[in-house]
Structure formats: C-alpha cells, structure tokens
Amino acid sequence: MAKQYDVLFRILLLGDSGVGKTCLLCRFTENEFQPTHISTIGVDFRMKTLEINGIKVRIQIWDTAGQERYQTIAKQYYRRAQGIVFVYDITNVQSFQHIAKWASDVDEYAPDQVQKILVGNKCDEEQRRRVPTEEGKKLAKAYGMDFFETSACTSYNIQESFTQLTKLVLEANKAELEGLEPSIHNDLDITELKEEEEEKTLNDEEKPQSGCAC
C-alpha cells in the first residue's frame, strides 16, 4: 500500500494568548472557525498534507499555549521544529511587541536552519486595527521573514501563509530531499517523529473535539 506522504515536517505556532493561533490551525486543517475564545492548555497538534512541486508533504502543526506558565513546556518542542509561525493580533499592540521575545526564544532553542514567517492575524477587524500593515512588514524584514496578514474568520491568506512556510522548509532541507521521487513514496521523516505521530495521532472519532481560540 502506497504511503500517503513523502516527507514529514514539524511546524510550531508561537505568539501571545488570544492572538488566534488555534483559530488559524482550525481554519487551515479543518476549514472551521469557532469565535469562542478557549485558551490552549500546554501543546496540541493537528495534521495537514500539502503537495508542493510533486512532493506530498505532511506537516505536523503544533499549537502552543501563549500563557507564560506553559512556555517551559513549549520550549521542549522548539529544537525539533523545521518551521515557525510567529503570530500577533493586529488589534493588540502588546502582542506585536512581544514577537521580539518569541523570536529570541526561537534563536536560543530552535535549530539554526529553522524557517520562519510572521503573521498578523484578525485582519478582518480593520476597524479595531492598532498595528499598521507597514509596521508588520518592517518587523518581518528586520528578521528576514516573509510576512502575511491573515483572517481565520474569513480564511484570508491562511492557505497561502502555511504553503509558503512549507516551501521554505522544503528548500532548507533540499540536501535531504535530493533524489526523492513522488512515485516511490519514500517515507523521509525529517522530524524523526514517526513513532510519536503513530502514538499520538488519534482517529477522528476518537480525538476529543476542542473549540478554537480566536
């Protein structure tokens, strides 16, 4: 039986509590949006498979709690991440200012070649905007990251942002991917998480359903 993907990557969502990390994840993986705010406890993950240039990429997206008391737990996941999504809320200046702290943590704990993008979420709430788009672009440029403004509510730029990060991760791991042919369906597990995935991934009917924190 052919495998369902050729390569597996791990991506982390980082940012303050309430910026919409869980909503981004729900929208991208399930195309669902729940406006009720339910804070993530510890770390949770979901899976999504994308096809990039003929390669089936399975991404394991980890949603980390933004509250300080959970950050020690979250940092344990940094070192095996291939991609990072820094998320702030365009209606919350403090969440934007805190990106520097999150970026510092990644520099300290994550691999050198980890790929990163910056996301300004909740761009559907233009009337409540407190962080100008240009400020987001400026910060992303300072860190050498691609920048997206997104809306989990309307699905704006959700697919585009995750797809771009996946492309960056593929390019960064090009050496390991040399000679990979989609027809062969090699199980190239860059994250070395195959056993962990099998242990933790639950069937849809078994996995407890949780609301999305917007």
Residue pairs with C-beta under 8 A, 6 or more apart in sequence:
2 185
3 185
3 187
4 49
4 56
4 58
5 49
5 56
5 57
5 58
5 187
6 55
6 56
6 57
6 180
6 182
6 185
6 186
6 187
6 188
7 55
7 56
7 57
7 58
7 170
7 173
7 177
7 180
7 188
7 189
7 190
8 57
8 58
8 59
8 60
8 187
8 188
8 189
8 190
8 191
8 193
8 194
8 197
9 57
9 58
9 59
9 60
9 82
9 83
9 166
9 169
9 173
9 190
9 191
10 59
10 60
10 62
10 77
10 80
10 81
10 82
10 83
10 191
10 193
11 59
11 60
11 61
11 62
11 81
11 82
11 83
11 84
11 85
11 162
11 165
11 166
11 169
12 61
12 62
12 64
12 74
12 77
12 78
12 81
12 83
12 84
12 85
13 21
13 24
13 25
13 61
13 62
13 63
13 64
13 85
13 87
14 21
14 64
14 74
14 84
14 85
14 86
14 87
14 102
14 105
14 106
15 21
15 66
15 86
15 87
15 88
15 95
15 98
15 99
15 102
16 66
16 88
16 89
16 92
16 94
16 95
16 98
17 39
17 65
17 66
17 67
17 213
18 37
18 39
18 66
18 89
18 92
18 95
18 213
18 214
19 66
19 87
19 88
19 89
19 92
19 95
19 121
19 122
20 87
20 89
20 121
20 122
20 152
20 213
20 214
21 40
21 63
21 64
21 66
21 85
21 87
21 213
22 38
22 40
22 44
22 63
22 210
22 212
22 213
22 214
23 33
23 34
23 121
23 152
23 153
23 212
23 213
23 214
24 85
24 87
24 119
24 121
24 150
24 152
24 158
25 46
25 61
25 63
25 212
26 32
26 33
26 34
26 46
26 152
26 212
27 33
27 152
27 155
27 158
27 212
28 48
28 61
28 158
28 159
28 162
29 46
29 47
29 48
29 61
30 46
31 155
32 212
33 152
33 153
33 155
33 212
33 214
34 211
34 212
34 214
35 153
35 212
35 214
36 211
36 212
36 214
37 213
37 214
38 210
38 211
38 212
38 213
39 65
39 66
39 67
39 213
40 63
40 64
40 65
40 66
40 213
41 65
41 70
42 65
42 70
42 73
42 74
43 62
43 63
43 64
43 65
43 70
43 73
43 74
43 77
44 62
44 63
44 210
45 60
45 61
45 62
45 63
45 200
46 61
46 63
47 58
47 59
47 60
47 61
47 197
47 201
48 58
48 59
48 61
48 162
49 56
49 57
49 58
49 59
50 56
50 57
50 59
50 162
50 163
50 166
51 57
52 163
52 166
52 167
52 170
53 170
54 182
55 170
55 177
55 180
55 182
56 182
56 185
57 166
57 170
59 83
59 162
59 166
60 191
60 193
60 197
61 162
62 77
62 81
64 70
64 74
64 77
65 71
65 73
65 74
71 105
75 105
75 109
78 105
78 106
78 109
78 110
79 109
79 110
79 111
80 111
80 191
80 192
80 193
81 110
81 111
81 114
82 111
82 114
82 115
82 169
82 172
82 173
82 190
82 191
83 114
83 115
83 116
83 117
83 165
83 166
83 168
83 169
84 106
84 110
84 114
84 115
84 116
84 117
85 116
85 117
85 119
85 161
85 162
85 165
86 99
86 102
86 103
86 116
86 117
86 118
86 119
86 145
87 119
87 121
88 95
88 96
88 98
88 99
88 118
88 119
88 120
88 121
88 131
88 136
89 95
89 96
89 120
89 121
89 122
89 131
90 96
90 120
90 121
90 122
90 123
90 125
90 129
90 130
90 131
90 136
90 149
91 122
91 125
91 128
91 129
91 130
91 131
92 130
92 131
93 130
93 131
96 120
96 131
96 135
96 136
96 139
99 118
99 139
103 116
103 143
106 114
106 116
113 172
113 173
115 165
115 168
115 169
115 172
116 143
116 145
116 165
117 140
117 145
117 146
117 147
117 148
117 161
117 164
117 165
117 168
118 136
118 139
118 140
118 143
118 145
118 146
118 147
118 148
119 147
119 148
119 149
119 150
119 161
120 131
120 133
120 136
120 147
120 148
120 149
120 150
121 149
121 150
121 151
121 152
122 128
122 151
122 152
122 153
122 214
123 129
123 149
123 150
123 151
123 156
123 157
124 151
124 153
124 154
124 156
133 149
136 147
136 149
137 147
139 147
140 146
140 147
141 147
146 164
146 165
146 168
148 157
148 160
148 161
148 164
149 156
149 157
150 156
150 157
150 158
150 161
151 157
151 158
152 158
152 212
152 214
153 214
170 177
173 190
176 188
176 190
177 188
180 186
180 188
187 194
